[in-house]
Amino acid sequence: MTSFTLHGISVSRGIAIGRAHLVAPAALDVKHYLIADEQVEAEVQRLQGAIATVHKELQTIWNDLPKDSPAELGAFIDVHALILSDPMISDVPLDIIRTRYYNAEWALVTQIDELSAQFDEVEDAYLRERKADIQQVGERVLKVLTGSATTLPARDGGESSVHMIVVAHDISPADMLQFRDRAFSGFITDLGGQNSHTAIVARSLDIPAAVGMSNASALIAQDDWLIIDGDAGVVIVDPAPIVLEQYRERQAYLLRERKKLGKLKKTPAVTRDGTSITLLANIEFPDDCAAALEAGAHGVGLFRSEFLFMGRTGYVHKLPSEDEQFESYRRAVVAMKGRPVTIRTLDIGADKPFDVAEQTALNPALGLRAIRYCLAEPQVFLAQLRAILRASAYGPIKLLIPMLAHAFEIDQTLAMIEQAKSQLREAGKKFDPLIPVGAMIEIPAAALTLPLFVKRMDFLSIGTNDLIQYTLAIDRVDHEVAHLYNPLHPAILQLLWNTIAIGAKAGVPVAVCGEMAGDPKLTRLLLGMGLREFSMHPTQLLAVKQEIVNSDLGLLIPHTKKIMRAYEPGVIADAMEQLRLM
């Protein structure tokens, strides 16, 4: 067979080498036939039994999650369990069996296709991507009905065992979690984007992966040799022996480098010329603090509090209470043992809707989200502010407000913080009256009107993910425009440079908490811009620290100024390569 290369979206770093294990969609094997009247209830019971089996499977997967697993993994399983319990999945196909006399598989596929078509009409790319969750749940039920459950060979512990690379049209997070104890070293899917649930699980489990490959499952044959270059989002099919050997050497090198990084855990984050850098962790749940401490984080630079509000049964009407939130924030503060914890207030909307079914905005990324939602729902906001303030009695907390753009939004927010403090004083509750309050700089309008912010705020944190999205006018979860998402666009560099410089001049600390902070290829550039505080996923911290301890600011700063004067992509790319070699 002739070797060929496929290009997709990189979602998880690393290199995987192995044989292709194709997983065919169960829907391809579905037979369509009409049943007799006397067979209806038996067919209904067959579908109900399959749904019950999948519920048990999901519960087993959830129960078997390792204690050190990222908390979002359990949340993804909960989402699939909620979908499975929804009447649109659990009841409507039964009605189709009873009224149209379809067999169970046909009835389920009919309903899944109907729901999928409804999602196709949604304009927002993130919400369209949630269609995949419904299809993945339907796929699990179909596999039980057809007896085609996905299995992989178990690990035999031998060094000579050939690792499998799963190739599928799509893979659910639940299937991926089941694969983790098998001879499984990577995965390739036709569907998916940078922020699909499956991509997030891949990053959490540190599994090399490439998604959005379009027709990979049709082009790759069972047992083909495959190489996944996770950094590039490239898959090489049936590689030549010399290419295979080159990638094996690179894979071994990356493993050695990863082991070396472990030695940096107790090494101070100080540049060669003696400048200390603060390295912080991004977390979603209090349990994530253990990984932050293990990686050597100086504190939490971003606690995404919205994850406490999501993945809840009936969560539109059952938001977490003030006490429930307080306990989560208190646990995080206590777990960090005196290190500061920066809690971002509720950043709901856009790619993190409360309820997909009730999402009606044509463009949620530009709608009622984050601080706009909080100011429109003052009781929800005040409850969260009181919970955060109460937790500040147990350790250092910084309060971070997302998506601010207007002076009146800042002033209203500060007024509500004072109102929450007043309510706690009346109730006799302890809190830190001098809790620092900061703003996320993630809208170009904010980055261009910084005097409004440095005058009112104690610190700033640049959210590069949204800043890039809004500045370049692209949806960062839409694979059709993913190639336009460029952190080195001159406009982005100018906004970052300006924000860091104005913050330094005003004596207001500036951090970066977006994906750029955790990308080692950009560490030296950010250092040269003057950034002294980085916040990232704990797994990225040591690689960034390695760049810091090998950097000399005396060399980086003049070269960074040259980059800031460049506008041509080729010139910027060449200058970045020179920066890497300094």
C-alpha positions as CSV (number, residue, x, y, z in Angstrom):
1,M,0.0,0.0,0.0
2,T,1.2,3.5,-0.8
3,S,1.8,5.8,2.2
4,F,-0.4,8.9,2.5
5,T,-1.0,11.7,5.0
6,L,-4.2,13.1,6.4
7,H,-4.6,16.5,8.0
8,G,-7.0,17.3,10.8
9,I,-7.2,19.3,14.0
10,S,-4.6,18.7,16.8
11,V,-6.3,18.4,20.2
12,S,-3.7,16.6,22.2
13,R,0.1,16.6,22.0
14,G,2.4,13.7,21.6
15,I,3.1,10.9,19.1
16,A,1.3,7.6,18.9
17,I,2.4,4.7,16.7
18,G,0.3,1.6,16.2
19,R,-2.1,-0.5,14.1
20,A,-5.5,0.8,13.1
21,H,-8.5,-0.6,15.0
22,L,-11.6,0.5,13.1
23,V,-14.8,1.1,15.0
24,A,-17.8,1.1,12.7
25,P,-20.9,3.1,13.6
26,A,-23.6,0.8,14.9
27,A,-26.1,2.8,12.8
28,L,-24.6,1.2,9.7
29,D,-25.7,-2.2,10.8
30,V,-29.3,-1.2,11.6
31,K,-32.0,-3.2,9.9
32,H,-35.3,-1.5,9.1
33,Y,-38.4,-3.6,9.2
34,L,-42.0,-3.4,10.4
35,I,-43.2,-5.6,13.2
36,A,-46.5,-7.3,13.9
37,D,-49.0,-5.9,16.4
38,E,-48.3,-8.7,18.8
39,Q,-44.6,-7.9,18.7
40,V,-44.9,-4.3,19.8
41,E,-44.5,-4.6,23.5
42,A,-41.7,-7.1,23.2
43,E,-39.8,-4.6,21.0
44,V,-40.6,-1.8,23.4
45,Q,-39.1,-3.9,26.3
46,R,-36.0,-4.6,24.1
47,L,-35.4,-0.9,23.7
48,Q,-36.1,-0.2,27.3
49,G,-33.7,-2.9,28.3
50,A,-30.9,-1.5,26.1
51,I,-31.4,1.9,27.6
52,A,-31.2,0.5,31.1
53,T,-28.0,-1.4,30.1
54,V,-26.4,1.8,28.9
55,H,-27.4,3.6,32.1
56,K,-25.5,0.8,34.0
57,E,-22.5,1.1,31.7
58,L,-22.3,4.8,32.3
59,Q,-22.6,4.4,36.0
60,T,-19.9,1.7,36.0
61,I,-17.5,4.0,34.0
62,W,-18.2,6.9,36.4
63,N,-17.6,4.6,39.4
64,D,-14.3,3.3,37.9
65,L,-12.8,6.8,37.3
66,P,-9.5,7.0,39.1
67,K,-9.5,9.4,42.1
68,D,-6.9,11.6,40.4
69,S,-8.9,12.0,37.2
70,P,-9.8,15.5,36.2
71,A,-13.2,16.3,37.5
72,E,-14.7,17.2,34.1
73,L,-14.5,13.6,33.0
74,G,-17.2,12.7,35.4
75,A,-19.2,15.7,34.3
76,F,-19.1,14.4,30.7
77,I,-20.5,11.1,31.8
78,D,-23.3,12.9,33.7
79,V,-24.2,14.8,30.5
80,H,-24.6,11.6,28.6
81,A,-26.7,10.1,31.4
82,L,-28.9,13.2,31.4
83,I,-29.4,12.9,27.6
84,L,-30.2,9.2,28.0
85,S,-32.9,10.1,30.6
86,D,-34.5,12.8,28.4
87,P,-38.0,11.8,27.2
88,M,-36.9,12.7,23.7
89,I,-34.6,9.7,23.8
90,S,-36.2,7.4,26.4
91,D,-39.9,7.9,25.5
92,V,-40.3,9.1,21.9
93,P,-38.7,6.1,20.2
94,L,-41.1,3.9,22.2
95,D,-44.0,5.8,20.8
96,I,-42.6,5.4,17.3
97,I,-42.5,1.6,17.9
98,R,-46.2,1.6,19.1
99,T,-47.6,3.9,16.4
100,R,-45.4,3.2,13.3
101,Y,-44.6,-0.5,14.1
102,Y,-40.8,0.1,13.5
103,N,-38.3,-2.3,15.0
104,A,-36.4,-0.9,18.0
105,E,-33.2,0.1,16.2
106,W,-35.1,1.8,13.4
107,A,-37.3,3.7,15.9
108,L,-34.2,4.9,17.8
109,V,-32.3,5.9,14.6
110,T,-35.4,7.8,13.3
111,Q,-35.6,9.9,16.5
112,I,-31.8,10.5,16.7
113,D,-31.8,11.7,13.1
114,E,-34.8,14.0,13.8
115,L,-33.0,15.6,16.8
116,S,-29.7,15.9,14.8
117,A,-31.5,17.7,12.0
118,Q,-32.8,20.2,14.6
119,F,-29.3,20.9,15.8
120,D,-28.1,21.4,12.2
121,E,-30.3,24.4,12.0
122,V,-28.7,26.1,15.0
123,E,-26.3,28.9,13.8
124,D,-23.9,28.7,16.7
125,A,-21.1,26.3,15.9
126,Y,-20.6,25.1,19.5
127,L,-24.3,24.2,19.8
128,R,-24.1,22.4,16.5
129,E,-21.2,20.4,17.9
130,R,-23.4,19.3,20.9
131,K,-25.4,17.2,18.3
132,A,-22.5,14.8,18.7
133,D,-23.4,14.1,22.3
134,I,-26.9,13.0,21.3
135,Q,-25.5,10.8,18.5
136,Q,-23.0,9.2,20.8
137,V,-25.7,8.3,23.3
138,G,-27.8,6.8,20.5
139,E,-24.7,4.9,19.3
140,R,-24.2,3.3,22.7
141,V,-27.8,2.1,22.8
142,L,-27.7,0.8,19.2
143,K,-24.5,-1.2,20.1
144,V,-26.4,-2.9,22.9
145,L,-29.4,-3.6,20.6
146,T,-27.2,-5.0,17.8
147,G,-24.7,-6.8,20.0
148,S,-21.8,-4.8,18.5
149,A,-20.3,-3.2,21.6
150,T,-16.9,-1.7,21.0
151,T,-14.1,-3.8,22.5
152,L,-10.3,-3.5,22.4
153,P,-7.7,-6.1,23.3
154,A,-6.5,-5.8,26.9
155,R,-3.0,-4.8,27.8
156,D,-0.8,-7.9,28.3
157,G,2.0,-5.9,30.0
158,G,4.6,-7.0,27.4
159,E,6.9,-4.5,25.7
160,S,6.3,-6.2,22.4
161,S,2.6,-5.7,22.4
162,V,1.4,-3.6,19.5
163,H,-0.7,-0.6,20.6
164,M,-3.9,0.0,18.8
165,I,-5.0,3.4,17.4
166,V,-8.7,3.7,17.3
167,V,-10.2,5.0,14.1
168,A,-13.8,6.0,14.1
169,H,-16.3,8.4,12.6
170,D,-16.7,9.7,16.2
171,I,-15.9,8.5,19.7
172,S,-17.8,9.3,22.8
173,P,-16.0,10.4,26.0
174,A,-17.5,7.4,27.7
175,D,-15.9,5.0,25.2
176,M,-12.6,6.8,25.5
177,L,-12.6,6.4,29.3
178,Q,-13.3,2.6,28.8
179,F,-10.3,2.5,26.4
180,R,-7.8,3.8,28.9
181,D,-7.0,0.4,30.4
182,R,-6.7,-1.3,26.9
183,A,-3.9,-1.5,24.4
184,F,-4.9,1.9,23.1
185,S,-2.4,4.6,22.4
186,G,-4.2,7.2,20.3
187,F,-7.4,8.0,18.4
188,I,-8.5,9.4,15.1
189,T,-12.0,10.6,14.2
190,D,-13.7,12.1,11.2
191,L,-15.7,14.5,13.3
192,G,-14.9,16.7,16.3
193,G,-13.3,20.1,17.0
194,Q,-10.8,21.6,19.3
195,N,-13.3,22.0,22.1
196,S,-15.5,18.9,21.6
197,H,-16.0,16.8,24.8
198,T,-13.9,14.0,23.3
199,A,-11.0,16.4,22.6
200,I,-11.1,17.7,26.2
201,V,-11.0,14.1,27.5
202,A,-8.0,13.3,25.2
203,R,-6.1,16.3,26.7
204,S,-7.1,15.3,30.2
205,L,-5.9,11.7,29.7
206,D,-2.8,12.9,27.7
207,I,-3.6,10.7,24.7
208,P,-2.3,11.7,21.3
209,A,-5.2,12.4,19.0
210,A,-6.3,14.0,15.8
211,V,-10.0,14.9,15.1
212,G,-11.9,16.5,12.3
213,M,-10.2,14.2,9.7
214,S,-13.3,14.2,7.5
215,N,-13.1,10.7,5.9
216,A,-10.2,9.0,7.7
217,S,-12.4,6.1,8.8
218,A,-13.2,5.4,5.1
219,L,-9.6,5.7,3.9
220,I,-7.8,3.8,6.6
221,A,-8.0,0.0,6.6
222,Q,-8.1,-2.4,9.5
223,D,-4.5,-3.1,10.8
224,D,-2.9,-0.3,8.8
225,W,0.2,1.1,10.4
226,L,-0.5,4.6,11.6
227,I,1.5,7.5,13.1
228,I,-0.4,10.3,14.9
229,D,1.6,13.5,15.2
230,G,-0.5,15.2,17.8
231,D,1.4,18.5,17.7
232,A,0.6,18.9,14.0
233,G,-2.8,17.2,13.8
234,V,-1.3,14.9,11.1
235,V,-1.8,11.2,10.5
236,I,0.6,9.2,8.4
237,V,-0.9,6.0,7.0
238,D,1.3,3.0,6.2
239,P,4.5,5.1,6.7
240,A,7.8,4.1,5.0
241,P,10.2,2.3,7.2
242,I,12.5,5.3,7.5
243,V,9.6,7.6,8.5
244,L,8.5,5.1,11.1
245,E,12.0,4.9,12.5
246,Q,12.3,8.7,12.6
247,Y,9.0,9.0,14.5
248,R,10.0,6.2,16.9
249,E,13.2,8.1,17.8
250,R,11.2,11.3,18.2
251,Q,8.6,9.5,20.4
252,A,11.5,8.2,22.6
253,Y,13.0,11.6,22.8
254,L,9.7,13.2,23.9
255,L,9.4,10.5,26.6
256,R,12.9,11.3,27.9
257,E,12.2,15.0,27.9
258,R,9.0,14.5,29.9
259,K,10.9,12.5,32.5
260,K,13.4,15.4,32.7
261,L,10.6,17.9,33.3
262,G,9.7,16.1,36.5
263,K,13.0,17.2,38.0
264,L,11.9,20.9,37.7
265,K,9.0,20.5,40.2
266,K,11.0,22.0,43.1
267,T,13.1,24.4,40.9
268,P,12.2,28.1,41.3
269,A,10.7,29.7,38.2
270,V,13.5,32.2,37.8
271,T,15.1,33.4,34.6
272,R,18.9,33.1,34.0
273,D,19.3,36.8,34.8
274,G,17.4,36.4,38.1
275,T,13.8,37.5,37.5
276,S,11.2,35.6,39.4
277,I,8.1,34.5,37.4
278,T,4.8,33.5,39.0
279,L,3.3,30.2,37.7
280,L,-0.4,29.6,38.5
281,A,-2.8,26.8,37.7
282,N,-6.3,26.9,36.0
283,I,-8.8,24.7,37.7
284,E,-12.5,23.8,37.3
285,F,-13.2,22.0,40.6
286,P,-11.7,22.0,44.1
287,D,-10.3,18.5,43.6
288,D,-8.1,19.9,40.8
289,C,-6.0,21.7,43.5
290,A,-4.0,18.5,44.2
291,A,-2.7,18.4,40.6
292,A,-1.9,22.2,40.8
293,L,0.2,21.6,44.0
294,E,1.8,18.5,42.5
295,A,3.0,20.5,39.5
296,G,4.4,23.2,41.8
297,A,1.9,26.0,41.1
298,H,2.3,29.2,43.2
299,G,-1.5,29.4,43.4
300,V,-4.7,29.2,41.3
301,G,-4.8,31.9,38.6
302,L,-8.2,30.9,37.3
303,F,-11.0,28.9,39.1
304,R,-13.7,28.5,36.4
305,S,-16.7,28.7,38.8
306,E,-19.2,28.0,36.0
307,F,-18.4,24.3,36.1
308,L,-20.2,24.2,39.5
309,F,-23.3,25.4,37.7
310,M,-23.2,23.0,34.8
311,G,-24.0,19.3,34.3
312,R,-26.8,19.3,36.9
313,T,-30.1,17.6,36.6
314,G,-32.6,20.3,35.9
315,Y,-29.9,22.9,36.5
316,V,-31.8,25.7,34.8
317,H,-34.1,25.7,37.9
318,K,-31.6,24.1,40.4
319,L,-28.6,26.4,40.5
320,P,-26.1,25.7,43.3
321,S,-27.1,27.4,46.5
322,E,-24.9,30.0,48.2
323,D,-23.9,27.4,50.8
324,E,-23.0,24.8,48.2
325,Q,-20.9,27.3,46.3
326,F,-19.2,28.5,49.6
327,E,-18.2,25.0,50.5
328,S,-16.6,24.4,47.0
329,Y,-14.7,27.7,47.2
330,R,-13.6,27.1,50.8
331,R,-12.4,23.6,49.9
332,A,-10.2,25.1,47.1
333,V,-8.8,27.8,49.4
334,V,-8.0,25.3,52.2
335,A,-6.5,22.8,49.7
336,M,-4.1,25.5,48.3
337,K,-2.5,25.9,51.8
338,G,-2.2,29.6,51.9
339,R,-1.5,30.1,48.2
340,P,-3.8,32.6,46.5
341,V,-6.9,31.4,44.6
342,T,-8.3,33.6,41.9
343,I,-12.0,32.8,41.4
344,R,-13.7,34.0,38.2
345,T,-17.4,34.8,38.6
346,L,-19.9,32.9,36.5
347,D,-18.9,32.9,32.9
348,I,-21.9,31.2,31.4
349,G,-23.2,31.5,27.8
350,A,-21.6,31.0,24.4
351,D,-19.6,27.7,24.5
352,K,-20.9,27.0,28.1
353,P,-24.7,27.3,28.0
354,F,-26.8,26.4,31.0
355,D,-29.2,24.5,28.8
356,V,-28.7,23.8,25.1
357,A,-32.4,23.1,24.6
358,E,-33.3,26.6,25.8
359,Q,-30.5,28.4,24.0
360,T,-32.2,30.8,21.5
361,A,-29.6,33.5,20.9
362,L,-28.5,33.6,17.2
363,N,-24.9,34.3,18.3
364,P,-24.5,33.4,21.9
365,A,-20.8,34.5,21.9
366,L,-22.0,38.0,21.4
367,G,-25.1,37.8,23.6
368,L,-26.1,37.6,27.3
369,R,-23.1,35.9,28.7
370,A,-20.6,36.2,31.6
371,I,-20.9,39.6,33.5
372,R,-23.8,40.6,31.3
373,Y,-25.8,37.6,32.5
374,C,-24.8,38.2,36.1
375,L,-25.8,41.9,36.0
376,A,-29.2,40.8,34.4
377,E,-29.7,38.2,37.2
378,P,-28.6,40.1,40.4
379,Q,-29.8,37.6,42.9
380,V,-27.8,34.8,41.2
381,F,-24.7,37.1,41.1
382,L,-25.1,38.3,44.7
383,A,-25.4,34.7,46.0
384,Q,-22.1,33.8,44.2
385,L,-20.4,37.0,45.5
386,R,-21.4,36.2,49.1
387,A,-20.2,32.7,48.8
388,I,-16.8,33.8,47.5
389,L,-16.5,36.5,50.1
390,R,-17.3,34.0,52.9
391,A,-14.6,31.6,51.6
392,S,-12.1,34.5,51.7
393,A,-12.1,34.2,55.5
394,Y,-10.3,30.9,55.1
395,G,-7.4,32.0,52.9
396,P,-6.3,34.5,50.2
397,I,-8.9,34.9,47.4
398,K,-8.9,37.2,44.4
399,L,-12.1,38.0,42.6
400,L,-12.0,38.0,38.8
401,I,-14.8,39.4,36.6
402,P,-15.1,38.2,33.0
403,M,-16.1,40.0,29.8
404,L,-16.1,43.6,31.1
405,A,-16.1,46.2,28.3
406,H,-17.9,49.3,29.6
407,A,-17.2,51.7,32.5
408,F,-20.8,51.3,33.7
409,E,-20.4,47.5,33.9
410,I,-17.3,47.9,36.1
411,D,-19.1,50.4,38.3
412,Q,-22.2,48.2,38.6
413,T,-20.1,45.2,39.4
414,L,-18.1,47.0,42.1
415,A,-21.4,48.3,43.6
416,M,-22.8,44.8,43.8
417,I,-19.6,43.5,45.5
418,E,-20.1,46.2,48.1
419,Q,-23.7,45.2,48.5
420,A,-22.7,41.6,49.1
421,K,-20.2,42.7,51.7
422,S,-22.9,44.8,53.4
423,Q,-25.3,41.8,53.4
424,L,-22.6,39.6,55.0
425,R,-21.9,42.3,57.7
426,E,-25.6,42.4,58.6
427,A,-25.6,38.6,58.8
428,G,-22.4,38.6,61.0
429,K,-20.4,36.6,58.5
430,K,-16.6,36.9,58.3
431,F,-14.9,37.8,55.0
432,D,-11.8,39.6,53.7
433,P,-12.9,43.2,53.4
434,L,-9.9,44.0,51.2
435,I,-10.4,41.2,48.7
436,P,-8.6,42.2,45.4
437,V,-11.0,42.6,42.4
438,G,-9.7,42.1,38.9
439,A,-11.0,42.2,35.3
440,M,-10.6,39.8,32.5
441,I,-9.3,41.5,29.4
442,E,-10.8,39.4,26.6
443,I,-12.7,41.9,24.5
444,P,-10.8,44.2,22.1
445,A,-12.8,47.2,23.5
446,A,-11.4,46.5,26.9
447,A,-7.8,46.1,25.7
448,L,-8.2,49.5,23.9
449,T,-9.6,51.4,26.9
450,L,-7.3,50.2,29.7
451,P,-7.3,53.5,31.6
452,L,-10.9,52.7,32.6
453,F,-9.7,49.4,34.1
454,V,-6.4,50.3,35.8
455,K,-8.1,53.1,37.5
456,R,-10.8,50.9,39.1
457,M,-9.3,47.4,39.3
458,D,-6.6,45.8,41.5
459,F,-5.3,43.4,38.8
460,L,-5.9,42.3,35.2
461,S,-6.0,38.8,33.6
462,I,-5.8,38.5,29.8
463,G,-8.1,35.7,28.5
464,T,-6.4,35.1,25.2
465,N,-8.9,32.5,23.9
466,D,-11.7,35.0,23.7
467,L,-9.5,37.9,22.9
468,I,-8.2,36.1,19.7
469,Q,-11.8,35.0,18.8
470,Y,-13.3,38.5,19.1
471,T,-10.4,40.3,17.5
472,L,-10.1,38.0,14.5
473,A,-13.9,37.5,14.2
474,I,-13.8,33.7,14.2
475,D,-15.6,31.0,16.1
476,R,-12.8,29.1,17.9
477,V,-14.9,25.9,18.0
478,D,-15.7,25.9,14.3
479,H,-13.3,23.5,12.5
480,E,-14.1,25.3,9.2
481,V,-12.3,28.4,10.4
482,A,-10.0,26.9,12.9
483,H,-7.0,27.6,10.6
484,L,-7.6,31.3,11.1
485,Y,-7.2,31.1,14.9
486,N,-3.7,32.7,15.2
487,P,-2.2,33.9,18.5
488,L,0.7,35.5,16.5
489,H,-1.5,37.7,14.4
490,P,0.0,41.3,14.7
491,A,-3.3,42.6,16.1
492,I,-3.2,40.1,18.9
493,L,0.5,40.8,19.7
494,Q,-0.2,44.6,19.8
495,L,-3.2,44.1,22.2
496,L,-1.1,41.9,24.5
497,W,1.9,44.2,24.4
498,N,-0.2,47.3,25.1
499,T,-2.1,45.6,28.0
500,I,1.0,44.4,29.8
501,A,2.8,47.8,29.3
502,I,-0.1,49.9,30.6
503,G,-0.6,47.6,33.5
504,A,3.1,47.8,34.5
505,K,3.1,51.6,34.2
506,A,0.0,51.9,36.4
507,G,1.4,49.4,39.0
508,V,-1.5,47.0,38.2
509,P,-0.4,43.3,38.0
510,V,-1.2,41.6,34.7
511,A,-1.5,37.8,34.1
512,V,-2.4,35.7,31.1
513,C,-4.7,32.8,31.8
514,G,-5.7,31.7,28.3
515,E,-4.1,28.9,26.2
516,M,-1.2,31.2,25.2
517,A,0.1,31.0,28.8
518,G,0.5,27.3,28.6
519,D,2.2,27.1,25.2
520,P,5.9,26.7,25.7
521,K,6.5,28.0,22.1
522,L,5.2,31.4,23.2
523,T,6.7,31.6,26.7
524,R,9.8,33.6,25.6
525,L,7.7,36.0,23.6
526,L,5.4,36.7,26.6
527,L,8.4,37.1,28.9
528,G,9.9,39.6,26.4
529,M,6.7,41.5,26.4
530,G,7.0,41.9,30.2
531,L,4.6,39.3,31.4
532,R,5.5,38.0,34.8
533,E,2.5,36.0,35.7
534,F,1.3,32.9,33.8
535,S,-1.8,30.7,34.5
536,M,-2.4,27.4,32.8
537,H,-3.5,23.8,33.1
538,P,-1.3,22.0,35.6
539,T,0.0,19.6,33.0
540,Q,1.5,22.5,31.1
541,L,3.3,24.1,34.0
542,L,6.6,22.3,33.9
543,A,7.2,22.7,30.2
544,V,6.6,26.5,30.6
545,K,8.9,26.5,33.6
546,Q,11.7,24.9,31.5
547,E,11.5,27.8,29.0
548,I,11.6,30.3,31.8
549,V,14.7,28.9,33.6
550,N,16.5,28.8,30.2
551,S,15.6,32.4,29.3
552,D,17.7,35.6,29.6
553,L,15.4,38.7,29.6
554,G,18.3,40.9,28.6
555,L,18.3,39.0,25.3
556,L,14.6,38.5,24.9
557,I,13.3,42.0,25.5
558,P,15.2,43.8,22.6
559,H,14.3,41.0,20.2
560,T,10.6,41.0,21.2
561,K,10.5,44.7,20.4
562,K,11.6,43.8,16.9
563,I,8.8,41.3,16.6
564,M,6.3,44.0,17.7
565,R,7.4,46.2,14.8
566,A,6.7,43.4,12.3
567,Y,3.5,42.8,10.5
568,E,4.3,40.2,7.8
569,P,3.6,36.6,8.9
570,G,6.9,35.3,7.5
571,V,8.9,37.9,9.3
572,I,7.2,37.1,12.6
573,A,7.7,33.4,12.1
574,D,11.4,33.9,11.4
575,A,11.8,36.2,14.5
576,M,10.0,33.6,16.7
577,E,12.4,30.9,15.6
578,Q,15.3,33.2,16.5
579,L,13.7,33.8,19.9
580,R,13.4,30.1,20.5
581,L,17.2,29.7,20.0
582,M,18.2,32.5,22.4
